[in-house]
Amino acid sequence: MKDRRIDEAVTRLRDRLRPDQISVRLAERLAYSYDATWVEGLPDIVVHAESTADVAWVLRIADEMEIPVTPRGGGTGLAGGAVPTTGGICLNLARMNRILEINPIDGIAIAQPGVTTYSLQKAAESYGLFYPPDPASLYMCTIGGNVATNAGGPCCLKYGVTRDYVLGLEIVIPGGKILRWGGRVMKDVSSYDLKQLFIGSEGTLGVITEITVRLLPKPPSIGGIAVAFEKIESACEAVTSILSNGILPLMAELMDQKTMQAVEAFHPYGLPIEAEALLLLATDGKEEAVQTDLARMIRVIDAFGGQVIRVAEDTESANQLWEPRRQVSPAIARLAPHKLSEDITVPRSQIPRMIQHIQRISRESNIPIVIYGHIGDGNLHPTLLFNRQNSEEMRRVAKAALQILQAALDLGGTLSGEHGIGILKLDLLPAAFSPAAIEKLWAIKLIFDPKNIMNPGKKLPIL
Ligand SMILES: Cc1cc2nc3c(=O)[nH]c(=O)nc-3n(C[C@H](O)[C@H](O)[C@H](O)COP(=O)(O)OP(=O)(O)OC[C@H]3O[C@@H](n4cnc5c(N)ncnc54)[C@H](O)[C@@H]3O)c2cc1C
């Protein structure tokens, strides 16, 4: 972007923001030029917002001067969403990190967007309450980013995703207007439910500046089992059978053999690396109910030839059982210089076929792909491993990634279950939505953001 325009924007921003809230230093711009993918994009200005009024000021100037704005929470996104690929302003919300209220009587929490998911969970727990959405990145990601991507996690099988907990939002739209939708009530049909539009909007409509979420009573006990399967198909069938037999586990997570091997090399947990698949199952509730569910799940597992290798009968040992799953991402990152983690979701009945497709695509493209994911939701993270410096390999990666996404669509699935579209999955949107549907998406976008300054080039295909 032209230096003079940036200088002018900085001068105007300084009218209401302190110097330490605005930076054009290269080192700081570089620090905000990435997320958890390999996508890069240098912002011209980094602004650290500390209040809703700061955000409103930034969006007023940016709108008047038609400067792109990329909101940023923890920068843990897996779709390139928080990367300022068109330059402009990176609007960092991490300093807005206060929990404003936890109210056990109303059963709600109110938080600023930069609060980490873990901090919100811990604060709720101190009142005996429970905020279930649990992305594996919970120590680093923010509640604002979770709302903007409608994040999920292992617990979402039983408890639902971020969307299911959001009661109210405060949002700032381009021009600087502050809007509030919903609030601290559990039921509300007094208007169009426009907060839903902003959940999963990936920063393309406005900036989320305050979030009210519903909290549940904390379940007293958790138990779990780790099960090895000789055949990955049997693991998939066992999960489907558990769910269709009236058992709703807290979590049902799958790791294929390559994932187990990577985790075991990262930290020796004693995983059954000779097996084709590992299933981690958990259940929660009153202690007696947990024991009953564990016994029922083990009966189903037996019928599908699974071998229970570990049983956790209380919350602490269930947490330990879960530790290898938490290490999947860093463990896989050691396997190759770069990785692309897909996020397809298919109907549960189609999981075995989807896995077969992924394995075939891996063989044909000669690109190693590890498979793990939230199998109970049909949400898999096939992760392609490669070296970006090798352009011939990159062509094969791009083709394999598209083939995986297309296979998911062909099986009645979707491109992204929880990570979002960002910039990385834009290419296949026209295959998933009709031109008329895309036109309507753009029409809605332009109501809130007529000059297309909010995270341009993300979420929506270029018309
Ligand atoms: C190791 C690892 C494990 C992960 N596990 C999971 C998982 O289990 N489940 C899951 O769903 N995801 C997972 N993710 C992906 C990621 O953590 C989530 O998408 C998370 O919700 C992003 O939050 P963030 O604060 O880091 O957002 P960022 O990466 O900063 O931003 C993500 C998107 O939201 C927008 N945004 C951020 N804050 C705001 C705001 N206040 N207002 C408007 N727009 C905003 C950004 O512009 C961007 O488009 C994982 C990522 C990693 C690295």
The ligand as an SDF file (V2000), in Angstrom:
LIG
                    3D

 53 58  0  0  0  0  0  0  0  0999 V2000
   -2.6630  -27.1640   17.4700 C   0  0  0  0  0  0  0  0  0  0  0  0
   -3.9940  -26.6690   16.9830 C   0  0  0  0  0  0  0  0  0  0  0  0
   -5.1420  -27.3800   17.3090 C   0  0  0  0  0  0  0  0  0  0  0  0
   -6.3980  -26.9290   16.8600 C   0  0  0  0  0  0  0  0  0  0  0  0
   -7.5130  -27.6330   17.2230 N   0  0  0  0  0  0  0  0  0  0  0  0
   -8.7290  -27.1820   16.8500 C   0  0  0  0  0  0  0  0  0  0  0  0
   -9.9000  -27.8860   17.2320 C   0  0  0  0  0  0  0  0  0  0  0  0
   -9.8510  -28.9220   17.9160 O   0  0  0  0  0  0  0  0  0  0  0  0
  -11.0920  -27.3850   16.8440 N   0  0  0  0  0  0  0  0  0  0  0  0
  -11.1880  -26.2250   16.1000 C   0  0  0  0  0  0  0  0  0  0  0  0
  -12.3010  -25.7980   15.7860 O   0  0  0  0  0  0  0  0  0  0  0  0
  -10.0810  -25.5640   15.7140 N   0  0  0  0  0  0  0  0  0  0  0  0
   -8.8670  -25.9850   16.0650 C   0  0  0  0  0  0  0  0  0  0  0  0
   -7.7490  -25.3020   15.6720 N   0  0  0  0  0  0  0  0  0  0  0  0
   -7.8870  -24.0920   14.8330 C   0  0  0  0  0  0  0  0  0  0  0  0
   -7.9730  -22.7480   15.6240 C   0  0  0  0  0  0  0  0  0  0  0  0
   -7.3850  -22.8800   16.9030 O   0  0  0  0  0  0  0  0  0  0  0  0
   -9.4260  -22.2810   15.7530 C   0  0  0  0  0  0  0  0  0  0  0  0
   -9.9150  -21.9630   14.4690 O   0  0  0  0  0  0  0  0  0  0  0  0
   -9.6100  -21.0750   16.6850 C   0  0  0  0  0  0  0  0  0  0  0  0
  -10.9900  -20.8450   16.8540 O   0  0  0  0  0  0  0  0  0  0  0  0
   -8.9410  -19.7990   16.1790 C   0  0  0  0  0  0  0  0  0  0  0  0
   -8.9220  -18.8680   17.2500 O   0  0  0  0  0  0  0  0  0  0  0  0
   -7.8250  -17.6940   17.2690 P   0  0  0  0  0  0  0  0  0  0  0  0
   -8.1190  -16.8230   18.4300 O   0  0  0  0  0  0  0  0  0  0  0  0
   -6.4640  -18.2460   17.2060 O   0  0  0  0  0  0  0  0  0  0  0  0
   -8.2130  -16.9400   15.9220 O   0  0  0  0  0  0  0  0  0  0  0  0
   -7.2760  -16.3850   14.7780 P   0  0  0  0  0  0  0  0  0  0  0  0
   -6.4680  -17.4580   14.1650 O   0  0  0  0  0  0  0  0  0  0  0  0
   -6.5590  -15.1770   15.2510 O   0  0  0  0  0  0  0  0  0  0  0  0
   -8.3990  -15.9210   13.7270 O   0  0  0  0  0  0  0  0  0  0  0  0
   -9.2150  -16.8670   13.0980 C   0  0  0  0  0  0  0  0  0  0  0  0
  -10.2650  -16.1270   12.2390 C   0  0  0  0  0  0  0  0  0  0  0  0
  -11.1530  -15.4020   13.0670 O   0  0  0  0  0  0  0  0  0  0  0  0
  -11.0890  -14.0040   12.7980 C   0  0  0  0  0  0  0  0  0  0  0  0
  -11.1840  -13.3310   14.0980 N   0  0  0  0  0  0  0  0  0  0  0  0
  -10.4190  -13.5530   15.1970 C   0  0  0  0  0  0  0  0  0  0  0  0
  -10.8660  -12.8100   16.2240 N   0  0  0  0  0  0  0  0  0  0  0  0
  -11.9330  -12.1050   15.7660 C   0  0  0  0  0  0  0  0  0  0  0  0
  -12.8270  -11.1610   16.3470 C   0  0  0  0  0  0  0  0  0  0  0  0
  -12.7360  -10.7990   17.6300 N   0  0  0  0  0  0  0  0  0  0  0  0
  -13.7950  -10.6320   15.5730 N   0  0  0  0  0  0  0  0  0  0  0  0
  -13.9320  -11.0010   14.2820 C   0  0  0  0  0  0  0  0  0  0  0  0
  -13.1220  -11.8840   13.6830 N   0  0  0  0  0  0  0  0  0  0  0  0
  -12.1360  -12.4330   14.4160 C   0  0  0  0  0  0  0  0  0  0  0  0
   -9.7890  -13.7940   12.0520 C   0  0  0  0  0  0  0  0  0  0  0  0
   -9.8550  -12.6820   11.1900 O   0  0  0  0  0  0  0  0  0  0  0  0
   -9.6540  -15.1060   11.2990 C   0  0  0  0  0  0  0  0  0  0  0  0
  -10.4130  -15.0670   10.1220 O   0  0  0  0  0  0  0  0  0  0  0  0
   -6.4840  -25.7420   16.0720 C   0  0  0  0  0  0  0  0  0  0  0  0
   -5.3210  -25.0320   15.7520 C   0  0  0  0  0  0  0  0  0  0  0  0
   -4.0860  -25.4880   16.1880 C   0  0  0  0  0  0  0  0  0  0  0  0
   -2.8690  -24.6980   15.8270 C   0  0  0  0  0  0  0  0  0  0  0  0
  1  2  1  0
  2  3  1  0
  2 52  2  0
  3  4  2  0
  4  5  1  0
  4 50  1  0
  5  6  2  0
  6  7  1  0
  6 13  1  0
  7  8  2  0
  7  9  1  0
  9 10  1  0
 10 11  2  0
 10 12  1  0
 12 13  2  0
 13 14  1  0
 14 15  1  0
 14 50  1  0
 15 16  1  0
 16 17  1  0
 16 18  1  0
 18 19  1  0
 18 20  1  0
 20 21  1  0
 20 22  1  0
 22 23  1  0
 23 24  1  0
 24 25  2  0
 24 26  1  0
 24 27  1  0
 27 28  1  0
 28 29  2  0
 28 30  1  0
 28 31  1  0
 31 32  1  0
 32 33  1  0
 33 34  1  0
 33 48  1  0
 34 35  1  0
 35 36  1  0
 35 46  1  0
 36 37  1  0
 36 45  1  0
 37 38  2  0
 38 39  1  0
 39 40  1  0
 39 45  2  0
 40 41  1  0
 40 42  2  0
 42 43  1  0
 43 44  2  0
 44 45  1  0
 46 47  1  0
 46 48  1  0
 48 49  1  0
 50 51  2  0
 51 52  1  0
 52 53  1  0
M  END
$$$$
